[in-house]
Amino acid sequence: MEDTVTVKLSQGVLRGRKVASLSGTGYYSFQGVPYAKPPVGPLRFKHNATTESRWYKKNTPRRQPTIESYQLSGQSVGEDSANFCGYRASCDQHNEPSVFTVSIQFSRFGEGALGGFVSFFHAAPVNKQTGFISVSDLFKAPERVDPWEGVRDALTTGSVCTQYNIFQQRIEGDEDCLFLNVYSPQLPPTKTPRAVMVWIHGGGYIWGSGNTDLYGPDYLVDAGVVLVTINYRLGVLGFYHSDESDVSANNGLRDQTMALRWVQDNIEQFGGDPDNVTIFGESAGGGSVHHLLLSPLTKGLFHKAIPMSGSAFCPWAVIEGTVLKERTLRLGQGLGFKDVNGGQTLADFLRTIPVNELVASQSKALDEKDLNSKQIPFLPTIDDSSLNAFLPDTPAKLIKSEHFHNVPIMTGTTSAEGLVIYLVGQFDARNLSKINEDIEILLPTHSTLKRGSKKSLEVAAKIKAFYFKERNISEATLKEYIDVRIGMVELEEVNPHLRGGRLENHLGPPPLPVHPTKIRTSISPSSAVELNTTSVLANYATEAGAAHGDELFYLFRSDNVKNDIKPGTPEEKVSSNMVKLWTNFAKTGNPSVGLETAWPPFTSNDPCFLNIDTEITVGSKLNKERIEFWEKLYSEMEN
């Protein structure tokens, strides 16, 4: 019988277990912990919220609103509740909101709209006749987990969110999936709480989970942090939206926010410090971290951020609302919806579709062009029509207007991001020669240039000349073709932060530390080869460097990929250094504490980055020539 341990939360008592880690030191595991009510039945497509918040656009320097009237009734909710004369009006998130009534009325906006952050429990639309924003009554109580009787077991992971497993090619999971896992190095808590790291998984916003099949806690928890991994709604369940219905946008991102609120409320019971929380994620998880940095709904929920191989600038990280609306209607019609309009009737119709059928039918949302370019059907979107918007504007505009959370950031890329499409069987190198007959294949998949047009052909020819020089494209130029894809991915994933000093702009005044990384080595020849589809790629993979996602196996022990790192190997050295870097950053904000190599923050005057290989070195101007080429090319494509 394994050792068990209990922790008392406000909802009830949880029973976890003590687990022997790979190093033998052991940690405490609580799995399958619900952080929100199951989003099933009438809650499908709806969010779990506690407060509403909004960044307000500004065209002139920031000024305070004029308060014409406000009233507060009910019990006191803390100092912030009366702070209506500043930029923020809110109630303390730790108090129960159901006992209050708040009415606030801001003056009409003139030219140069109010700039700042406002948070409240319920937001009414702007009155078109008066120009006022009114707030009356409280938003309904958040969909928190109901208390339970007795002791609830947290001994095994909860269900993953319903998804199509791209590796096993089957539908799996359940709508009742809003679970998280907590791993703590020590219980009961000590007087000195530990840094908390909250992991947000990737998977293109359509698959994945926070469970130990990929994200085992051993390496990170052994380094002395409390680790939390989460599930969030995916695909149509997480990212369907319609303005003319009761459906809320970006529910998958709102789930992540609710999980962070759960951490604030409960992590002390597991020995964690709610005032020292680092969010980190890879791929779509990295994009999510960036979205959380930009959202007004996440203020105060985290204190550092590590977006890995992903950003809100990626074409797969955000989609226009009009496109999303068209896809949702197309999906409904593919499932038998007869109306030509969407809105509430479409939302009601989609709630009647069995969840497995709904998820299995997501490709019906795509038109022929989207299918050919392998687009992801449902993604985060700009929901600027709502005062409860998670993303009230585009990432670029939010950053330009300084609407983001000013916290230290560590971000990075692997050396061969684009290699992943070959390792998971999406490409056959023997077909490369066909590109010579249709060089527009070299264009980014999200290019808006009209195929066959003079401009489209010119841009494609420039890509061919830059990477292949005068050579014909063939299996012999596989390395160069992979470099093309790597260049696209790098520009989309990490370098939008870096180019033109934007990373400093992101942080705003005063500048806070930012640490870019480049990871060069893949975890090991054996685990890389397992993902290959041809012997050519099996030999090439380790030569090319680290593919998209390779870094995960240095940070997490995986149940599915047998990647236990053996002592004394180069892999152990890389893993040890990475774990120290990541956990040092979470603990102190300085990743290089205790390491031989000092890693200074990135600035426009000193654009340094850390090169992580079997040895750690500091470099400057990450992939300068390649990035400059793509920046110029993207500018030509957009103009």
C-alpha positions in Angstrom: 0.0 0.0 0.0 1.5 3.3 -1.1 1.8 6.2 1.3 -1.1 8.6 1.1 -1.5 12.2 2.4 -4.4 14.5 2.7 -4.7 18.3 2.2 -7.7 20.4 3.3 -9.1 22.9 0.8 -12.1 25.2 1.0 -14.0 22.7 -1.1 -13.1 19.7 0.9 -10.3 17.2 1.7 -8.1 15.8 -1.0 -6.2 12.5 -0.7 -2.9 12.3 -2.6 0.1 10.0 -2.5 3.8 10.1 -2.0 5.7 9.0 -5.1 9.3 8.0 -5.5 10.9 10.3 -8.1 13.5 9.1 -10.6 16.3 10.4 -8.4 14.7 8.6 -5.4 14.0 11.7 -3.3 10.2 11.5 -3.7 7.4 14.0 -4.0 3.7 14.4 -3.2 1.2 13.9 -6.0 -2.4 15.1 -6.3 -3.9 14.3 -9.7 -7.3 14.8 -11.3 -8.1 17.8 -9.1 -11.2 19.7 -10.4 -10.7 23.4 -10.7 -14.1 24.3 -12.2 -17.5 22.8 -12.7 -17.7 20.4 -15.7 -18.5 22.5 -18.8 -21.3 20.1 -19.9 -24.9 20.4 -21.0 -25.9 24.1 -20.8 -22.4 25.0 -19.8 -20.9 23.8 -23.1 -19.3 26.8 -24.8 -19.5 28.9 -21.7 -16.8 30.2 -19.5 -16.0 30.1 -15.8 -15.4 33.6 -14.5 -15.0 35.6 -11.3 -14.4 39.1 -12.5 -14.6 41.0 -15.7 -11.8 43.2 -16.8 -10.8 45.3 -19.8 -7.9 47.2 -21.2 -9.2 50.5 -22.7 -7.8 51.8 -25.9 -5.9 55.0 -25.7 -5.1 57.5 -28.4 -3.6 60.1 -26.1 -1.5 60.0 -22.9 -3.3 58.1 -20.1 -5.8 60.1 -18.0 -8.1 59.2 -15.2 -11.9 58.7 -15.7 -14.3 61.2 -14.2 -16.7 59.3 -11.9 -20.2 60.8 -12.1 -21.6 58.3 -9.6 -20.9 55.1 -7.8 -22.6 53.3 -5.0 -21.6 50.2 -3.0 -24.0 48.1 -1.0 -23.4 45.0 1.0 -20.4 43.9 3.0 -17.0 45.5 2.5 -14.8 43.8 0.0 -11.5 45.4 0.6 -9.6 48.5 -0.3 -9.7 48.0 -4.1 -13.5 48.1 -4.1 -13.5 51.9 -3.5 -10.6 52.7 -5.8 -12.9 54.1 -8.5 -10.9 57.3 -9.0 -7.9 55.4 -10.4 -7.6 53.2 -13.4 -9.1 50.1 -11.6 -12.4 49.4 -10.0 -12.7 45.9 -8.7 -13.7 43.7 -5.8 -11.2 41.5 -4.0 -11.2 38.2 -6.0 -10.8 36.2 -2.8 -14.2 37.2 -1.4 -17.5 35.7 -2.4 -19.1 38.2 -4.9 -22.8 37.1 -4.5 -23.5 39.5 -1.6 -22.7 42.8 -3.3 -24.2 45.3 -5.6 -21.9 47.7 -7.4 -23.0 50.5 -9.7 -20.4 52.6 -11.5 -20.9 55.1 -14.2 -18.0 56.6 -16.1 -18.2 59.8 -18.0 -18.5 60.0 -21.8 -15.3 59.2 -23.6 -14.0 62.2 -25.7 -11.4 62.0 -28.3 -8.4 60.2 -26.9 -10.1 57.5 -25.0 -9.4 56.5 -21.4 -6.2 54.4 -21.1 -6.0 52.0 -18.2 -7.3 48.9 -16.6 -10.8 48.5 -15.2 -12.0 45.4 -13.5 -15.5 44.7 -12.3 -18.1 41.9 -11.7 -20.5 42.8 -14.5 -20.2 44.9 -17.5 -23.1 46.3 -19.6 -22.6 47.5 -23.1 -21.9 51.2 -23.9 -25.2 53.1 -24.1 -25.3 54.5 -27.6 -27.5 57.4 -26.6 -25.6 58.6 -23.6 -22.1 57.3 -24.4 -21.8 55.9 -20.9 -20.5 52.6 -19.7 -22.7 51.4 -16.9 -22.0 48.6 -14.5 -24.9 47.4 -12.4 -25.4 44.3 -10.3 -22.9 41.7 -10.0 -21.9 39.1 -12.5 -23.3 35.7 -11.6 -21.3 33.7 -9.2 -18.3 31.9 -10.8 -18.7 28.3 -11.7 -16.5 27.1 -9.0 -16.4 23.4 -8.0 -19.1 22.4 -5.6 -17.8 21.3 -2.2 -17.6 17.6 -1.6 -18.3 15.4 1.4 -15.7 13.3 3.0 -12.3 12.8 1.3 -11.9 13.0 -2.4 -9.2 10.8 -4.0 -6.7 12.6 -6.1 -4.6 9.5 -6.9 -4.9 9.3 -10.7 -5.1 11.8 -13.5 -8.5 13.1 -14.7 -9.9 12.7 -18.1 -8.3 14.6 -20.9 -10.5 17.1 -22.8 -12.3 15.6 -25.8 -10.0 15.6 -28.7 -8.8 13.7 -31.8 -5.5 12.0 -30.8 -3.3 12.6 -33.9 -0.9 9.8 -33.0 -3.4 7.1 -32.2 -6.0 8.5 -34.7 -9.0 8.2 -32.5 -11.4 10.4 -30.5 -10.6 10.3 -26.8 -11.4 12.2 -23.6 -14.5 13.7 -22.0 -16.2 17.1 -21.7 -15.8 16.8 -17.9 -12.1 17.5 -18.2 -11.2 20.7 -16.2 -8.7 19.0 -14.0 -5.2 19.9 -12.8 -2.4 18.1 -11.1 -0.3 19.4 -8.3 3.2 18.0 -7.4 4.9 19.2 -4.3 8.4 18.4 -3.0 7.4 18.7 0.7 4.3 18.4 2.9 3.2 19.6 5.3 4.1 23.2 4.1 7.1 24.9 5.7 7.2 28.5 6.9 9.0 29.4 3.6 6.7 28.7 0.7 8.2 27.4 -2.6 8.0 28.9 -6.1 5.2 27.6 -8.2 5.4 26.7 -11.9 2.1 26.3 -13.8 2.5 24.3 -17.1 0.2 24.9 -20.1 0.5 22.2 -22.6 0.7 22.6 -26.4 -1.0 20.7 -29.2 -2.3 23.3 -31.6 -5.3 24.1 -29.3 -6.8 20.8 -30.5 -5.2 18.0 -28.5 -3.0 17.3 -25.5 -3.3 17.4 -21.7 -1.3 18.2 -18.6 -1.0 14.5 -17.7 2.1 12.4 -17.2 1.9 10.7 -20.6 4.2 13.6 -21.6 4.6 15.8 -18.6 5.9 13.9 -15.6 7.0 16.1 -12.7 10.2 14.4 -11.6 12.9 16.7 -12.9 11.3 20.0 -11.9 10.0 19.0 -8.5 13.4 17.5 -7.6 14.7 21.1 -8.1 12.4 22.3 -5.3 9.4 24.0 -7.0 5.7 23.1 -6.8 4.5 22.1 -10.2 1.0 22.4 -11.5 -0.1 21.0 -14.8 -3.6 21.7 -16.3 -6.1 20.6 -18.8 -8.2 23.2 -20.8 -10.9 22.9 -23.4 -9.8 22.3 -26.9 -11.0 22.7 -30.5 -14.6 23.7 -31.0 -15.3 23.2 -27.3 -12.7 25.7 -26.3 -12.6 28.2 -29.1 -16.0 28.4 -30.8 -17.5 31.8 -30.6 -20.5 33.8 -31.9 -21.3 37.4 -31.0 -25.0 36.9 -31.3 -25.3 34.1 -28.7 -24.6 33.2 -25.1 -21.3 31.6 -26.2 -18.2 33.3 -24.8 -15.0 33.5 -26.8 -11.7 31.9 -25.9 -13.1 29.5 -23.4 -9.9 27.4 -23.5 -7.9 30.5 -22.4 -10.5 31.4 -19.8 -10.1 27.8 -18.4 -6.4 28.5 -18.0 -7.3 31.7 -16.2 -9.7 29.9 -13.9 -6.9 27.3 -13.1 -4.6 30.2 -12.2 -7.3 31.6 -9.9 -7.5 28.1 -8.3 -3.7 28.3 -7.8 -4.1 31.6 -6.0 -6.7 30.3 -3.7 -5.2 26.9 -2.9 -1.5 26.5 -3.6 -0.4 27.5 -0.1 -1.9 24.2 1.2 0.6 22.4 -1.0 3.5 24.4 0.2 3.5 26.8 -2.8 3.8 30.6 -2.8 0.8 32.3 -4.5 2.9 35.5 -4.8 5.6 33.7 -6.8 3.9 31.9 -9.7 5.5 31.4 -13.1 3.4 30.3 -16.1 5.2 28.4 -18.8 4.2 26.5 -21.9 5.4 25.2 -25.3 3.9 25.6 -28.8 0.2 26.4 -28.3 1.1 26.5 -24.6 3.7 29.2 -25.4 1.1 31.1 -27.4 -1.3 30.7 -24.5 1.3 32.2 -22.1 1.7 35.2 -24.4 -2.1 35.6 -24.5 -2.2 35.5 -20.7 0.4 38.2 -20.7 -1.9 40.4 -22.9 -5.2 39.7 -21.3 -6.8 42.1 -18.8 -8.5 39.1 -17.1 -5.3 37.7 -15.7 -4.0 40.6 -13.7 -2.2 39.5 -10.5 -2.5 35.8 -11.3 1.2 35.2 -12.1 4.5 36.9 -11.7 6.9 35.5 -14.4 6.3 33.9 -17.8 8.2 31.5 -20.0 6.6 31.2 -23.5 8.5 28.4 -25.4 8.4 28.0 -29.2 5.2 29.9 -29.5 3.8 33.4 -29.2 0.5 35.3 -29.8 2.0 36.5 -33.1 1.9 33.0 -34.6 -0.7 32.5 -37.4 -1.9 29.4 -35.6 -2.3 31.3 -32.3 -5.1 33.8 -33.2 -7.8 34.0 -35.9 -10.1 36.7 -37.1 -13.5 36.6 -35.6 -15.2 36.8 -39.0 -13.3 33.7 -40.1 -14.2 31.9 -36.9 -17.9 32.7 -37.4 -17.9 31.4 -40.9 -16.2 28.2 -39.8 -18.7 27.7 -37.0 -21.6 28.1 -39.4 -20.0 25.7 -41.9 -19.5 23.1 -39.1 -23.2 23.4 -38.1 -24.4 23.0 -41.6 -22.2 20.0 -42.1 -23.9 18.5 -39.1 -27.4 19.3 -40.3 -28.1 22.9 -39.2 -30.5 24.3 -41.7 -30.4 28.0 -41.0 -28.2 30.3 -43.1 -27.4 32.4 -40.1 -25.6 31.4 -36.9 -26.2 33.1 -33.6 -28.1 31.6 -30.7 -30.0 29.0 -32.8 -26.7 27.6 -34.0 -25.3 27.5 -30.4 -28.4 25.6 -29.2 -28.1 23.2 -32.1 -24.5 22.4 -31.5 -25.2 21.7 -27.8 -27.4 18.8 -29.0 -24.7 17.1 -30.9 -22.9 14.3 -29.0 -19.5 15.5 -28.0 -17.5 12.8 -29.9 -19.5 13.5 -33.1 -18.9 17.2 -32.7 -15.2 16.9 -32.2 -14.8 14.3 -35.0 -16.6 16.7 -37.4 -14.4 19.7 -36.8 -12.8 19.5 -40.3 -16.3 20.3 -41.7 -15.6 23.8 -40.6 -12.9 24.3 -43.1 -13.2 25.2 -46.8 -11.1 23.6 -49.5 -8.4 26.2 -49.2 -8.1 25.7 -45.5 -8.1 21.9 -45.9 -5.3 22.1 -48.5 -3.2 24.2 -46.2 -3.9 22.1 -43.1 -5.4 24.9 -41.1 -6.5 24.3 -37.5 -10.3 24.9 -37.4 -10.8 26.7 -34.0 -8.3 29.0 -32.4 -8.2 32.0 -30.0 -9.7 35.1 -31.4 -10.1 38.9 -30.8 -13.3 39.3 -28.8 -13.5 43.1 -28.8 -17.3 43.2 -28.8 -17.5 42.2 -25.1 -16.5 44.2 -22.0 -15.5 40.8 -20.6 -13.1 40.3 -23.5 -10.1 38.0 -22.9 -8.4 39.5 -26.0 -9.8 43.0 -26.6 -7.5 43.7 -29.5 -4.8 42.3 -31.6 -1.5 41.3 -29.9 0.4 43.9 -31.8 -2.0 46.7 -30.9 -2.1 45.7 -27.2 1.7 45.7 -27.0 1.9 49.0 -28.9 -0.5 50.6 -26.4 1.3 49.1 -23.5 -1.6 46.9 -22.5 0.2 43.9 -21.0 1.3 42.6 -17.7 4.8 43.9 -16.8 6.5 40.7 -15.6 9.9 39.1 -16.3 10.0 36.9 -19.4 12.2 34.1 -20.5 11.5 32.9 -24.1 13.1 30.8 -26.7 13.2 28.5 -29.7 14.8 25.2 -30.7 17.4 25.2 -33.4 15.3 23.2 -35.9 11.7 23.9 -35.1 10.4 23.1 -38.5 11.9 19.6 -38.4 8.9 18.3 -36.5 6.6 18.1 -39.5 8.9 15.5 -41.0 9.3 13.6 -37.8 5.5 13.1 -37.3 5.1 11.9 -40.9 3.6 15.0 -42.6 6.2 15.0 -45.3 8.0 12.7 -47.7 11.4 13.9 -48.7 11.1 12.0 -52.0 8.5 14.5 -53.2 10.8 17.5 -52.8 11.6 17.6 -56.6 8.0 18.5 -57.3 8.6 22.0 -55.7 10.7 23.0 -58.8 7.5 22.8 -60.8 5.5 24.8 -58.3 7.8 27.0 -56.2 4.8 28.7 -54.5 4.8 25.7 -52.2 7.7 27.5 -50.5 5.4 30.3 -49.4 4.1 30.3 -45.8 0.8 28.4 -45.5 -1.0 31.5 -44.2 0.2 33.7 -47.1 -2.6 35.9 -48.4 -0.9 36.4 -51.8 -3.0 35.2 -54.8 -1.4 32.0 -56.2 -0.1 32.5 -59.6 0.1 36.3 -59.3 3.3 38.1 -60.2 4.0 39.1 -56.6 3.4 35.6 -55.3 5.8 34.1 -57.8 8.4 36.8 -57.1 8.3 36.2 -53.3 8.6 32.4 -53.8 11.6 32.9 -56.2 13.3 35.0 -53.5 12.8 32.2 -50.9 14.3 29.7 -53.4 17.3 31.9 -54.2 18.1 32.7 -50.5 18.0 29.0 -49.4 18.9 27.0 -52.4 21.0 29.4 -54.4 21.2 27.9 -58.0 20.5 24.3 -56.9 17.4 22.4 -57.9 15.3 21.3 -55.0 15.6 17.5 -54.4 16.0 14.9 -51.7 19.7 16.0 -51.6 18.6 19.5 -50.5 16.5 18.3 -47.6 18.5 20.3 -45.2 17.9 23.5 -47.0 14.2 22.8 -47.3 14.0 22.2 -43.6 15.9 25.5 -43.1 13.1 27.2 -45.1 10.5 25.9 -42.7 12.6 26.7 -39.7 13.0 30.3 -40.8 9.2 30.7 -41.1 8.6 29.1 -37.7 11.3 31.1 -35.9 9.9 34.3 -37.2 6.4 33.4 -36.1 7.2 31.9 -32.8 10.0 33.6 -30.8 11.4 36.3 -32.9 8.3 38.5 -33.1 9.3 39.2 -29.5 12.8 40.0 -30.4 12.9 41.9 -33.6 13.2 45.7 -33.6 13.6 45.7 -29.8 10.0 44.7 -29.5 10.8 42.6 -26.5 11.8 45.7 -24.6 8.7 47.4 -25.8 6.6 44.5 -24.5 8.0 45.0 -21.1 7.3 48.7 -21.0 8.9 51.1 -18.5 10.8 50.3 -16.4 12.3 47.4 -18.4 12.2 44.0 -16.7 14.6 41.1 -17.4 14.0 39.1 -20.6 16.1 36.0 -21.4 15.9 34.5 -25.0 17.2 30.9 -25.5 18.1 28.7 -28.4 18.2 25.0 -27.8 20.4 23.0 -30.1 20.4 19.4 -29.1 17.7 16.8 -29.4 17.1 14.6 -26.4 18.8 11.5 -27.8 19.2 9.6 -31.1 16.8 6.8 -30.0 13.8 9.0 -29.0 14.3 11.2 -32.1 14.4 8.1 -34.4 11.2 6.8 -32.9 9.4 9.8 -34.5 11.0 9.4 -37.9 9.3 8.0 -41.0 12.3 7.2 -43.2 15.9 6.1 -42.7 17.1 9.3 -44.3 15.4 11.4 -41.6 16.5 9.0 -38.9 20.1 9.8 -39.7 19.4 13.5 -40.4 17.3 14.3 -37.3 20.1 14.5 -34.8 22.3 16.3 -37.3 19.8 19.0 -37.8 19.4 19.9 -34.2 16.4 20.0 -31.9 12.9 19.8 -33.5 9.8 21.6 -32.2 9.1 20.0 -28.8 12.4 18.3 -28.3 13.2 20.4 -25.3 10.2 19.0 -23.4 12.0 15.8 -22.7 14.8 17.6 -20.9 12.2 19.2 -18.5 9.7 16.4 -18.1 9.8 12.7 -17.6 7.3 11.1 -20.0 5.3 7.9 -19.5 4.8 7.4 -23.2 8.3 8.2 -24.5 10.8 6.2 -22.5 13.2 9.0 -22.0 14.7 8.4 -18.6 18.0 10.2 -18.8 20.9 8.1 -17.7 23.5 9.5 -15.3 26.8 10.6 -16.8 25.4 11.2 -20.3 25.5 14.4 -22.3 21.6 14.3 -22.1 21.8 14.4 -18.3 24.1 17.5 -18.5 21.7 19.3 -20.8 18.7 18.4 -18.7 20.4 19.4 -15.5 21.3 22.8 -16.9 17.8 23.4 -18.4 16.1 22.4 -15.2 18.3 24.8 -13.2 17.7 27.6 -15.7 13.9 27.2 -15.7 13.6 26.7 -11.9 16.1 29.5 -11.0 14.0 31.9 -13.1 10.9 30.7 -11.4 12.4 31.1 -7.9 14.4 34.4 -8.3 13.9 35.8 -11.8 17.6 35.2 -12.5 18.0 32.0 -14.5 21.8 31.7 -14.3 22.1 31.6 -10.5 24.7 28.9 -9.6 25.7 28.4 -13.2 29.2 29.1 -14.6 27.8 31.1 -17.5 26.2 34.5 -16.6 23.2 35.2 -18.8 22.4 38.9 -19.2 19.0 40.0 -20.2 18.1 40.9 -23.8 18.2 44.6 -24.7 18.2 46.4 -28.1 21.8 47.5 -27.5 22.9 44.0 -26.4 20.6 41.5 -28.1 22.1 38.4 -26.4 20.7 35.0 -26.1 21.7 31.7 -24.4 22.8 28.8 -26.6 21.9 25.6 -24.8 23.9 22.6 -26.1 26.1 20.2 -24.2 27.9 23.4 -23.2 26.1 26.7 -22.4 27.3 29.8 -24.3 26.0 33.3 -24.7 25.4 34.5 -28.2 24.3 37.8 -29.9 21.7 38.6 -32.6 19.9 35.3 -32.9 19.9 34.1 -36.5 20.3 37.7 -37.7 20.7 37.1 -41.4 17.8 34.7 -41.7 15.4 36.8 -39.5 16.2 39.9 -41.5 15.4 38.1 -44.7 12.0 36.9 -43.5 11.2 40.3 -42.0 11.8 42.0 -45.3 9.9 39.3 -47.1 6.9 39.5 -44.8 6.9 43.3 -45.2 6.7 42.9 -49.0 3.9 40.3 -48.7 1.9 42.6 -46.5 2.3 45.8 -48.6 
